[in-house]
Amino acid sequence: MVHVIEKPRFAQLADGRLADIHEWSEDAARYLASTQGVDLTEDHWDIIYLMREFYAAFNISPIRKLLVKQVKERLGDEKATDDWLNPLFPGGLLTQGTLIAGLPMPLLDAEIDRPAPAIRSTDTPPTPRDVKHFIDQFEQDGETFRVSFHGNLLDAAQWNEEVAAFMAKKEGITLTDEHWEVIRFMRQFYFEYGLTPMVRLLRKHMAKKLGKEKSREAYLYSLFPDGPSRQGSRIAGLPEPQGCID
C-alpha cells in the first residue's frame, strides 16, 4: 500500500521531475515515488543510490546496460536481471527510476544508422580557422562524407580504417597501434552499450580492460590532444559523446 506523503518544498518540471536536481533528498524521493504509485523498499534505495552515484561520477544519468552492469558488480547477478529490476519501477526502470532519484531522463546516442539531428538555431558552427577537423563535408577516394559541425560522421556506416586515418591526418595525427587500441575500445563500447563514452566513463572502463597506465588522462591526451572523447569519437566514426565530455 502506498502512503500519502506531504510534498517537500521543491519545484517540478511538467513531466514531474525536479526542476533543480540539487533539491533532491530522501523525502523528495519518497514523495516522487508516492506520485508514481511506488512504495520504496531497501531494494529501491539500492538502485536509486546506484543511479545517483553514476550521475555524480559522470554528470549523466545511466543508460540501462550500464546500470545493469553496475547492479551486477555491486549487488550480484541475481539482481542484475529484468525479472528483479522491472517490478521495482513498473513505469520504467530508467524513466520512473531516474525521476524518483531526482535525475534527468537518460539521453541515448542516435542509433548507428539514424541521421544526426539538425543543428539548432542556438548552435554556432565553427569556422575553418577555429578547428582542425573537417566541417560540413570532405571527400576521399571520390566519396563524399558529411560531418556534423563538431566533425563527427553523419553516416557512421561510411567509416572504415582508411577513413579514420584520413580524418586523423587532417587533425595532425598519424595513427599508431596505441591510437588504434583506444579507437577500437571506443567502438566496442559504443556497440555494446549504445553510448559514446565521455572521458570519465572511457577511463573507468579502459582501466578495467586495459590497465591503469593506458587509462591515465595524460596518456590519453598524448594520443588525442583535442580530447580523447571528443576527438577520439570523431576519428572512431562515432556520434559525439554526451555529458561531461573532455
C-alpha positions, 0 to 999 in steps of 0.5 A: 500500500502506498502512503500519502506523503506531504510534498517537500518544498521543491519545484517540478518540471511538467513531466514531474521531475525536479526542476533543480536536481540539487533539491533532491533528498530522501523525502523528495524521493519518497514523495516522487515515488508516492506520485508514481504509485511506488512504495520504496523498499531497501531494494529501491534505495539500492538502485536509486543510490546506484543511479545517483552515484553514476550521475555524480561520477559522470554528470549523466544519468545511466543508460540501462546496460550500464546500470545493469552492469553496475547492479551486477558488480555491486549487488550480484547477478541475481539482481542484475536481471529484468525479472528483479529490476522491472517490478521495482519501477513498473513505469520504467526502470530508467524513466520512473527510476531516474525521476524518483532519484531526482535525475534527468531522463537518460539521453541515448546516442542516435542509433548507428544508422539514424541521421544526426539531428539538425543543428539548432538555431542556438548552435554556432558552427565553427569556422575553418580557422577555429578547428582542425577537423573537417566541417560540413563535408570532405571527400576521399577516394571520390566519396563524399562524407558529411560531418556534423559541425563538431566533425563527427560522421553523419553516416557512421556506416561510411567509416572504415580504417582508411577513413579514420586515418584520413580524418586523423591526418587532417587533425595532425595525427598519424595513427599508431597501434596505441591510437588504434587500441583506444579507437577500437575500445571506443567502438566496442563500447559504443556497440555494446552499450549504445553510448559514446563514452565521455572521458570519465566513463572511457577511463573507468572502463579502459582501466578495467580492460586495459590497465591503469597506465593506458587509462591515465588522462595524460596518456590519453591526451598524448594520443588525442590532444583535442580530447580523447572523447571528443576527438577520439569519437570523431576519428572512431566514426562515432556520434559525439559523446554526451555529458561531461565530455573532455 
